[in-house]
Amino acid sequence: MLRSAVLTVARASRRPFSTTMASSSQSPVEDAIREKITTALKPSTLEIYNDSHLHAHHKAMEGSTSRETHFRLVITSSKFQSKRQPARHRLVYGLLKDEMAREGGIHALQLRTLTPEEEAKQKAEA
């Protein structure tokens, strides 16, 4: 089951977040990711993909009952300004350290971190 939650903030107006899916899921780890990233980084874009079902058959996942082990995140935030990718990733890992440390928590985290300018440039090139 592939679930994606996309969070977008309108820049020009002070509208609240609009989501393409319900902002609260049946997934406590996903909810924690969304809450921590949103609070700390105030992203203009936050995409959360739970890819755990793609890895459930791996040897390392034997015996795991968690369905929230592998995530892919796309985060656009002005907080990444003047930071290189490793520093951006360390920032996100630091925010999610509890979810990564607990039994049955995040086993793998794939990150794509952008500034608003980088995102705009990529959209213009597409």
C-alpha positions in Angstrom: 0.0 0.0 0.0 1.7 3.2 -1.2 0.6 6.2 0.7 1.7 9.7 0.0 0.9 12.8 1.9 1.7 16.1 0.2 1.7 19.4 2.2 1.9 22.7 0.4 1.9 26.2 1.8 0.6 29.1 -0.3 3.3 31.7 -0.3 1.3 34.8 -1.3 -1.5 34.4 1.1 -1.6 33.4 4.7 -3.8 30.4 4.0 -3.4 27.4 6.2 -1.8 24.3 4.8 -3.7 22.5 2.1 -3.2 18.8 1.7 -3.9 16.3 -1.1 -4.7 13.7 1.6 -5.9 13.9 5.2 -3.2 15.5 7.3 -3.6 12.8 9.9 -3.0 9.3 8.9 -3.4 5.9 10.6 0.4 5.8 10.9 1.9 7.1 14.1 5.5 7.3 12.7 4.3 9.2 9.6 2.3 11.5 11.8 5.4 12.2 14.0 7.5 12.9 10.9 4.9 15.3 9.6 4.6 17.1 12.9 8.3 17.4 13.6 9.3 18.5 10.1 6.4 21.0 9.9 7.1 22.5 13.3 10.9 22.8 12.9 11.3 23.6 9.2 8.0 25.3 8.2 8.2 23.7 4.8 6.5 25.1 1.7 6.4 21.5 0.4 6.5 18.3 2.4 5.9 15.0 0.6 6.0 11.8 2.7 6.0 8.4 1.0 5.8 5.3 3.1 7.7 2.7 1.0 7.8 0.0 3.7 5.7 -2.4 1.7 8.4 -2.5 -0.9 11.0 -3.7 1.6 8.9 -6.1 3.8 10.4 -9.2 2.2 14.1 -8.1 2.9 16.0 -10.3 5.3 16.6 -7.4 7.7 12.8 -7.0 8.1 12.2 -10.6 9.1 10.2 -10.6 12.4 9.3 -6.9 12.2 5.7 -6.2 12.6 6.0 -2.5 11.9 4.6 -1.2 8.6 6.4 2.1 9.0 10.1 1.3 8.4 11.1 2.9 5.1 10.3 6.5 4.2 11.1 8.8 1.3 10.7 12.6 2.0 10.8 15.6 -0.2 11.2 18.8 1.8 11.3 22.4 0.6 12.2 24.9 3.2 14.0 28.2 3.5 15.7 26.8 6.6 18.0 24.9 4.1 19.3 28.2 2.7 23.1 28.3 2.6 23.4 24.7 3.8 24.9 21.9 1.7 23.0 18.6 1.4 24.9 16.8 4.2 24.1 19.5 6.6 20.4 19.5 5.5 20.2 15.8 6.0 21.9 15.9 9.4 19.2 18.5 10.4 16.4 16.2 9.4 18.0 13.1 11.0 18.4 15.1 14.2 14.7 15.9 14.1 13.7 12.3 13.6 16.3 10.7 15.9 13.7 9.2 18.3 11.8 7.6 15.4 15.0 6.2 14.0 16.2 4.8 17.4 13.1 3.0 18.6 12.4 -0.7 18.0 10.2 -1.0 14.9 10.9 2.6 14.0 12.4 4.1 10.8 14.9 1.7 9.3 15.6 3.7 6.1 15.1 7.3 5.3 15.6 8.7 1.8 15.7 12.5 1.6 15.4 15.1 -1.1 15.9 18.6 0.5 15.5 21.8 -1.4 15.3 25.5 -0.9 12.4 27.4 -2.4 14.7 28.8 -5.1 16.0 25.3 -6.0 12.4 24.0 -6.3 11.4 26.9 -8.5 14.4 26.3 -10.7 13.6 22.6 -11.1 9.9 23.3 -11.9 11.0 25.9 -14.5 13.3 23.4 -16.2 10.7 20.7 -16.3 
